[in-house]
Amino acid sequence: MQDLIEKDDAWGKVLGNIELELSKANFTTWFKGTSLVKVDDGMVFVGVPNAFVKDWLINKYHKIILKYLRDLSHEVRGIEYTIIKDTSPQKTVEKPVVKNVFSTELPLADLYINKDDNLNPRYTFENFVIGPFNELAYAASQAVIKKMASYNPLFFYGSTGRGKTHLIQAIGNHLKKDNPSIKIFYISSDRFSHEYTSAVQEGKINIFKEKYRKYDVFIMDDIQFLSKKEKTQEELFHLFNYLHENNKQIIFSSDQHPNYIPDLEERLKSRFVSGMIIDIPAPDFESRAAIIKNKAKFRNFSLPEATIEFLAGAVEGNIRELEGILNTLICQTELKGRELDVSEVKNLIKDSAKPQKTVSVKDVIKVISKYYDLEENILIDKTRKKDVVKPRQVAMYILREDYNISFPSIGQKLGGRDHTTVIHSCEKIKEEIKNNPGLTRELTEIRSML
Amino acid sequence: MKIETIKEKLSDAVSKAERVTSKNASLKTLSCILLEAKGQELFVRATNLDVGVEFRFSSKNSEEGIFSLTASSLRSFLSNSKQAKEVVLEKKENLLEIKSGSSVGELVLESSEDFPTIPRVEGGVSFQILTEEFLSGIKAVFWAASLSQIKPELSSVYFYEDNDDLVFVATDSFRLAEKRVKTKKIKKFSPILIPFRNVSEIIRILDGGRGELTISANKNQISIETEGVYITSRLIDGNFPDYKQIIPKEFQTKATVLKEEFAGALKLASSFSDKFNQSSISLLPSKKKLVVKSESKGSGEVVEEVLGSFEGEDSSMFFNHKYILEAIPSLNSSSITISMNGSGRPMVIKENSNSNFLYLVMPMNK
């Protein structure tokens, strides 16, 4: 009987029959939002939205409900009415979304960004994933936490979405926790320059100067936006000197090495590099997987291993993008009410995943010759001029490393050269990368153009 | 069937009952009230399936009977007909004849068969409290509840017992009001969340009443009973935020001022503020004064100073003065204590004489 009742939408049938007997108004008032909760040993449990409906069904409609239930199965002994929350289907769909938006916030803004120091309490070391790619950065942060100004300034650089902001804010939050009396201030360079300009306009430059000189720990994010803002740079220069002289900890982050930030004054550059400079490279596969796991755990969400591996493989470099995809996944899972399989995940992230590189050899050669300001044909020609040889070698290196084209075919495409020549060229560039940071930079720039 | 009763009693019951009928229900019977003559009493019932109410008072009945009619027509007859001490109701077929002094009405009856029952609370706990105490608690906070239905637990009034105190709380996440009412020994019960809309009906019905209330509640339903009145309401089955953690324990700045002066300053400011109701409130221990200032492009600027006693650092923040003015009637002492804790932190207002009422309000960003 159990099967019979639970299968085939038994309650739907009962409702259908009752609807025929009642007026529309009566039916919607009393039966909307009712459902079949369970069947237990002949007792049918009907869920109702509130006590009024419960009372009324018992007093008025109990007999018809029982009659139609018995029509379906003779074993129905009785009906028990229980009040349950939100039985209507549209609400259950709505709920997870609403939850998503609101459950992360506490009322009365107490957990929001602290306005005294601008730090977001969400960024802590507890939820910071350490992998081979950022262990140096982490170690330096810990050193600073143990002994302030042990590296001063501490400068992190790395491409967007590598966790720079998280790291520098975590340092701030940790220092604050250890010693609440320390005056910490976190600001993005953009806001700094904005504050500076408005202070100049309002003639409150002295207040501005004083404000920043009182901090024990000064953290500035995204230094690269200072480029071309000469006056702000000058102000920062003086502030830097003051804080540095007084042994206050200064922490910077940027997306590039200070030497490569365009239009940054030399004196600032040299100051930035005077402490400790740490590059945060792209996270490796294992780190990416760990980050996904960690973020999912933080959101109380479990992901199957296969999905984690797939995501870690599909999305390279940018952690923020990983987080975005994870959000989409969580949202979709809550909407569908079940775990997504890998093919669905694939479909979800089709726009975010790194596209398969299908640049033709011709295009690569074109871009490289353009970058070095050469005629395309010269790369293919037999000339051995030094200014041609290097770009040619770079081309071979990139074709091999990034596009995995076989040595013989690279040789053939670049003017019918022998595969050993190509191997030699690749080796040579690899060797040179180690000694020549300029070359690394050239390679990154070319790669970004491709 | 003939019913004789005191007009004032019937009129009062019907006008209160009319408020809980639903105005645009698909079911006609929900816009009706039910009258039942039983023994030597007349019962008046109404419900909108969220709140249900029943009034009971003595009457002279020729026989027992039950009938239902549109609430609004009965109410307007009772309130507009000739003054009289008594009213006589007589059922004739499907009409109800009412006589009040020289006014006579014949109102159409609806079917009383479909009229819903008013549920009684089964299981759960029940306890007694004085009407005045209950009303003073719930009235002091219910206006602070959220009007939005997105979070049902915030559009509710929360109340619980804490060491023989009854504590009432409401918040809309920008401000929070808490009222403690000292009672005699009270039974332990688990916290109750009553929907805000139902709270205002409950207040209206109980207002002016005296004597003891019997409150019974289970997980889904609450009932409040007093002499001749029975009210029942749906409860919210949710978790109220753990609000105690956001109440600051220490203060940077503290001021004690006269309530009326402070309210006056805010009222003045309110007529000059921008559309966000924004006013700045500065507590200035260094100058021994509180300054309320408000300005708008359209109407200019206004500043008022309030004297009082101060301690701590100077502090100044922007607030929605409407939020603060709303709390003034709930403050029962002539002088109040205002404390601030630096920018971005809530301001706390208390009664100076005791700590029965606490109001927390978040500053605005400017």
Interface residues (C-beta under 8 A of the other chain):
Chain A: K24 A25 N26 T28 T29 N50 A51 F52 V53 K54 D55 W56 N59 I83 K85 V98 F102 L106 P107 L108 A109 D110 Y112 N114 K115 D116
Chain B: A25 S26 L27 K28 L30 T47 L49 D50 G52 D114 P116 T117 I118 P119 V121 I150 K151 L154 T171 S173 F174 L176 K219 N220 Q221 T232 R234 D237 P241 Y243 Q245 I246 G342 S343 G344 P346 L360 M362
